Each structure stands twice: as structure tokens, then as C-alpha cells.
Amino acid sequence: MIASLILAIVHIGPVVVFAFICGVFLCWIYEKYQNL
């Protein structure tokens, strides 16, 4: 049970980090182009 949970976190973790970075990047671009 614990092992499968850790395995799930290891698999999902990079996806969450990637999604978060993409979200921040898109927000940054949106703010940048709004100021033009």
C-alpha cells in the first residue's frame, strides 16, 4: 500500500511540477503582453 502510494507520487510529481511551471510561464507571458 505505502509502496504503491510512493510509486504514484514519484510518477505524478514531475507532471505536477511541469504543469505548475507551464502555468507560471503562461501567466508571465500574459502579464507581459498586457503591459504593451
C-alpha positions in Angstrom: 0.0 0.0 0.0 2.7 2.5 1.1 5.0 1.4 -1.7 2.3 1.9 -4.4 1.5 5.3 -2.9 5.1 6.3 -3.1 5.3 5.0 -6.7 2.2 7.0 -7.6 3.7 10.2 -6.1 7.0 9.6 -8.0 5.1 9.2 -11.3 2.7 12.2 -10.7 5.3 14.5 -9.1 7.1 15.5 -12.3 3.8 16.1 -14.1 2.6 18.4 -11.4 5.9 20.3 -11.4 5.7 20.6 -15.2 2.1 21.8 -15.1 3.0 24.4 -12.4 6.0 25.7 -14.4 3.8 26.0 -17.5 1.1 27.8 -15.6 3.6 30.3 -14.2 5.2 30.8 -17.6 1.8 31.4 -19.3 0.8 33.9 -16.5 4.2 35.7 -17.0 3.6 35.9 -20.8 0.0 37.1 -20.3 1.1 39.9 -17.9 4.0 40.9 -20.2 1.8 41.3 -23.3 -1.0 43.1 -21.3 1.5 45.9 -20.5 2.3 46.6 -24.1 
